Amino acid sequence: MPQVTLEPGGATFECAAEESILSAALRAGYLIPYGCKNGACGSCKGTLKSGELRYGAYQSSTLPEAERVQGKALFCVAHPVGDVVIEARDVRKTGDIVVKTMPCRIEHLDRVTDDVMIVRFKLPSSERLLFRAGQYMEFILKDGARRSFSMANAPHDDALIELHIRHMPGGLFTDRLFGLRDPAVKVREIFRFEGPHGTFFLREESEKPIIFLASGTGFAPIKAVVEHMIYTGNRRKAVIYWGGRRPKDLYLDHLVRSWVAKYPDQFSYVPVVSNALAEDDWQGRTGFVHRTIMEDFPDLSGHQVYACGAPVVIDSAQRDFVADCQLPEGEFFADSFTSPGR
């Protein structure tokens, strides 16, 4: 079986021919950055130092041929051909976080806008899900298809798991959730899910001030991280930028304002709306949310950025923050909603 050597640190693990390097690393207890697991988001991108890889399907824009020739690699879809040495950023041990598959029961369905539903579900009384604030889970549908959603609650508040789900017209799952396809999802319905997944969580060893960037329901994992910070007494300063098309898309605006009111020396909030109508009477910032950040912080060299939402927003933010605002590449952490249903 091929052996993978993981740099920095020199850890080694075996990788079977049918599994990806990412899957083998997780199985061996090593957590390297990842998000979508299907070659779309680029979070797991690293470097092949020696050896040869073969690839499953992935989006060519995520790993352009020029980067691949230079030795860049997507570990979620890469399979070793013999022994390899790879380099990944921010390597960690998984610790007590174990991916589980278990049933859950829908407890509350709260439609907060015409196209956003807050779903809360309960685990079996004998089970507990250990996770980091900001991670996501996957519903496993009856046909085996999966739908991924970020968890919006912090780990200490785990009586119910909270999801913020936007309706995707024509989507098999979200059409059911919004009552547009039979059978509609109902309270007390049982689902199966797998989780936790992802490496979108607070790097607590850092003391750098934080920029949170959320677009739409990308607010969900940021809510979890902020509530975790409040609960654990983490006093790092943070500015929360939340972008939507119209004011109604900032569906928990009142919650963010309550954080700022209670912790004015720690949190600031900048809502940004891109397509307000006259009837909205919007008096706040307008345009693209990541451009608003660039206006306010032309120098991000001393910050960490945590960004979540639509891929076009996340990709643009990462590119522009690094190129134009001096953000160190390793200080941008993202959860890009590339999977179906996210």
Secondary structure, 3 states (H helix, E strand, C coil): CCEEEEECCCEEEECCCCCCHHHHHHHCCEECCCCCCCCCCCCCEEEEEECCEEECCCCCCCCCHHHHHCCEEECCCEEECCCEEEECCCCEECCCCCCEEEEEEEEEEEEEECCEEEEEEECCCCCCCCCCCCCEEEEECCCCCEEEEEECCCCCCCCCEEEEEECCCCCHHHHHHCCCCCCCCCCCCEEEEEEEECCCCCCCCCCCCEEEEEEHHHHHHHHHHHHHHHHHCCCCCEEEEEEECCHHHCCCHHHHHHHHHHCCCCEEEEEEECCCCHHHCCCCEECCHHHHHHHHCCCCCCCEEEEEECHHHHHHHHHHHHHHCCCCHHHEEEEECCCCCC
